[in-house]
């Protein structure tokens, strides 16, 4: 049985954004929709799928509790709570007792989802698209650095020291958020070739020249 107060509902996210907020893969979010595990009130299954903010909590809940609750119990829990229309903040107080030995508190899952949502918002605020800056290519605010270039290096597990050498103007937080932004807003079609900063290209060329002469 579930116990929590009453309330209201909130916002929409893309599938990629929802995956980040829920801490799962895009495939798992789509699976929740395709198999109709997620309550219909939590998503729109149009060509461009979107989900409500609350869906991120339930997606995280579904996968994080799979070792202690059956699929049937998890679906029942979601539908039971959603039928009561709790607000986002009130959902944090919910707890589920499947038996005397199994009790699930939503608070920790809610906290993790809320933290990732805040990180997602920060990543979106970090990036701007200005026609007068690199012809509108998304760049990190206050710079001319393409966010997809930074993220490609992060995802390639480039050592942090090298990242700081390539982009000395960026803070560790900006570098991390660049990767979050790109995961939430993946490029369509063939990836654009990453442009190396001119200063670094010159530096690398000099290093190679010195190496060839020794």
C-alpha positions in Angstrom: 0.0 0.0 0.0 1.1 3.6 -0.7 1.0 6.5 1.7 1.4 10.1 0.7 -0.5 13.4 0.5 -2.6 14.9 -2.3 -1.5 17.4 -5.0 -1.2 18.4 -8.8 0.9 17.7 -12.0 3.9 19.3 -14.0 5.9 19.8 -17.4 7.1 17.8 -20.5 10.5 16.4 -21.5 11.9 14.7 -24.6 12.8 11.0 -24.4 16.5 12.0 -24.3 15.9 14.4 -21.5 13.8 11.9 -19.6 16.5 9.3 -19.9 19.0 11.7 -18.3 16.6 12.7 -15.5 15.7 9.0 -14.8 19.3 7.9 -14.9 18.6 5.2 -17.6 19.1 4.7 -21.3 16.9 6.1 -24.0 16.0 2.5 -24.9 14.7 1.9 -21.4 12.4 4.9 -21.6 11.0 3.8 -25.0 10.6 0.3 -23.6 8.4 1.7 -20.8 6.2 3.3 -23.4 6.2 0.6 -26.0 5.2 -2.1 -23.5 2.7 0.2 -21.9 4.4 -0.1 -18.5 4.2 3.7 -18.0 0.7 5.0 -17.3 -0.7 6.7 -20.4 -1.3 10.0 -18.5 2.5 10.3 -18.2 3.4 10.5 -21.9 2.4 11.4 -25.4 3.2 8.7 -28.0 3.3 11.0 -31.0 6.0 11.1 -33.6 8.1 13.1 -31.2 7.5 11.4 -28.0 7.4 13.5 -24.8 6.9 12.5 -21.1 5.8 14.4 -18.1 8.3 15.3 -15.4 6.7 12.8 -13.0 7.4 10.0 -15.5 11.1 10.3 -14.8 10.5 9.4 -11.2 8.5 6.4 -12.1 11.0 5.2 -14.7 13.8 5.5 -12.2 11.6 3.7 -9.6 10.7 0.9 -12.0 14.3 0.0 -12.8 15.8 0.7 -9.4 13.4 -1.6 -7.6 13.4 -4.5 -10.0 15.4 -6.7 -7.6 13.0 -6.3 -4.7 9.6 -5.9 -6.5 7.9 -7.9 -9.2 7.0 -6.1 -12.4 3.3 -6.4 -11.5 3.9 -4.8 -8.1 5.8 -1.9 -9.6 3.1 -1.2 -12.2 0.4 -1.5 -9.6 2.3 1.0 -7.4 2.7 3.5 -10.2 -1.0 3.4 -11.2 -2.2 3.5 -7.7 -0.3 6.7 -6.9 -0.9 8.4 -10.2 -4.7 7.9 -9.8 -4.5 10.2 -6.8 -2.8 13.0 -8.7 0.0 13.9 -6.3 2.1 17.0 -6.9 5.8 16.7 -7.7 6.9 17.7 -4.2 4.4 15.5 -2.5 5.6 12.4 -4.4 8.8 12.6 -2.4 6.9 11.6 0.7 5.4 8.4 -0.8 6.4 5.0 0.5 5.4 1.5 -0.5 5.0 -1.6 1.6 4.8 -4.8 -0.4 5.1 -7.0 2.7 6.4 -6.8 6.2 9.9 -7.2 4.9 9.8 -5.0 1.8 9.4 -1.2 2.1 10.3 1.2 -0.6 10.7 5.0 0.1 10.5 7.3 -2.9 12.5 10.0 -1.2 16.0 8.9 -2.3 14.9 8.1 -5.8 13.1 11.5 -6.0 16.2 13.3 -4.8 18.4 11.7 -7.5 15.9 12.6 -10.2 15.5 16.1 -9.0 19.3 16.5 -8.9 19.6 15.3 -12.5 16.8 17.6 -13.6 18.6 20.5 -12.0 21.8 19.5 -13.9 19.8 19.2 -17.1 18.5 22.7 -16.7 22.0 24.0 -15.9 23.3 22.4 -19.1 20.5 23.9 -21.2 21.3 27.4 -19.7 24.9 26.9 -20.5 24.4 26.7 -24.3 23.3 29.4 -26.7 22.6 29.5 -30.5 23.4 32.9 -32.1 23.4 33.3 -35.9 26.4 35.8 -35.4 28.5 33.2 -33.6 29.8 30.3 -35.8 26.6 30.6 -37.9 24.3 29.5 -35.1 26.2 26.4 -34.1 25.4 25.7 -30.4 28.3 27.1 -28.3 29.0 27.5 -24.6 27.7 30.8 -23.3 30.3 33.5 -23.3 32.6 31.6 -25.7 32.9 30.5 -29.3 33.4 26.9 -28.2 31.0 24.4 -29.9 29.4 22.3 -27.2 29.4 19.2 -29.3 33.1 19.4 -29.8 33.7 19.5 -26.0 31.2 16.6 -25.4 32.8 14.4 -28.0 36.1 14.6 -26.1 34.4 13.9 -22.8 32.6 10.9 -24.2 35.8 9.6 -25.7 37.2 9.7 -22.1 39.8 12.2 -22.9 41.9 12.8 -19.7 40.8 15.9 -17.8 44.3 17.4 -18.0 44.1 17.3 -21.8 40.6 18.8 -21.8 41.9 21.7 -19.8 44.8 22.2 -22.1 42.5 22.2 -25.1 39.8 24.4 -23.5 41.6 26.5 -20.8 38.7 28.9 -20.5 36.2 26.3 -19.4 35.6 25.3 -15.9 35.2 21.6 -14.8 31.5 22.2 -14.4 31.1 23.6 -17.9 32.9 20.6 -19.4 30.7 18.2 -17.5 27.5 20.1 -18.4 28.5 20.1 -22.1 28.3 16.3 -22.1 24.9 16.4 -20.4 23.6 18.9 -22.9 24.6 16.8 -25.9 23.1 13.6 -24.4 19.8 15.5 -24.0 20.1 17.1 -27.4 21.7 14.6 -29.7 22.6 15.6 -33.3 20.6 14.1 -36.0 22.2 12.7 -39.1 26.0 12.3 -39.6 28.1 13.8 -36.8 29.9 17.0 -37.6 33.6 16.8 -37.8 35.1 18.2 -34.6 37.2 21.3 -35.1 40.4 21.5 -33.0 41.2 25.0 -31.6 43.8 26.8 -33.8 46.2 27.4 -30.9 46.2 23.8 -30.0 46.7 22.7 -33.6 49.8 24.9 -33.9 51.1 23.5 -30.6 50.6 19.9 -31.7 52.3 20.6 -35.0 55.3 22.1 -33.3 55.6 19.1 -31.0 55.5 16.7 -34.0 58.1 18.8 -35.8 60.4 18.7 -32.9 60.0 14.9 -32.5 60.8 14.3 -36.2 64.0 16.3 -35.9 65.4 14.5 -32.8 
